[in-house]
């Protein structure tokens, strides 16, 4: 039983509402222009995006994914029905 609990904890991923303090970590993952445009579909502006430019996500439905090691993903949706931007480190 202990092994099962350990396995569950190792793969546990949680979501919480995005906080502006998450921006530096999330933006550090996109180190190439091509990857940035694949992630954002060009909607977030030009690469590289600054924390100030990224602040618009505070006004959309945005979530930060985290696990036992810290922040590991971001999800933001401009439209309530359609999926938005998802990025896992």
N, C-alpha and C positions, 0 to 999 in steps of 0.2 A: 504494500500500500504506500509506503514511503517513496518508493521509486516512481509511482504514478503521480504523486503530489509534486515531486521534483520535476518530472517531465511537463506537467501542466504549468508550473511556474516558469519554466524555461521558455515556453512558447506563448505566454500570456501577453496579449497586446491590448491596450486600453485606449479609449478616446476621451478627450476632455475639450472644452471650449478653448479656442486659440487665445493666447495671450501675446501682447506686443513684444514681450521679452523673448518669445520663441523665434522671432524673425532672424536674428543673427545665425542661429543654428540651422534653420531651414534653408536660408539663402547660401550657406556655406557648402551645401551639397551639390549645387549646380555650378560646376567649374568650367563648363564648356558651353559655348553659344548654341550648338546644335541640340544638346540635351535640354537646355533651357527652353528652346522653342518647341521641342517635343512634349515637354511637361506642360507648358502654358498655352500652346496653340496660338502664340502671338498676342494673347489677350492682356497679358500683364505688362506689356511695354517692351522696351529694348533691353538687351543684355549688355552689361550686367545690371541687374535691378538693385536699387539701393533699399535700405530699410525704410527710408521715408516713402519711396514709391510703393513698396510692398504694404505699407500701412493701410491701404484701401481694403485689405482682407478683414480688417476689424469691423467693416460694415456689411459683410456677407456672412453666410452660414459657413464658418470655418472651424475646423477641429484639428487638434494636434494629437498624433498617436505617440504613445510612449510605452516602454517596457521597463523591466527592472534596471536597465542600464541608462535610461533617460529617453529623450526625444528621439523618435525613429521614423516619424512620418507626418504628413500634413494632408488635409483634405479640405477643399473649399468649393462651395457651390454658389454660383451667381443666381441660378434659377432653382426654385424649390423642387421641381420635379426631375429635371435633368441632372445627371451626375456632373461634377465639376472637375477640379484639378486634384489629382491624387498623386502623392509622391512619397515613396518609402525609401529610406536610406538603405 
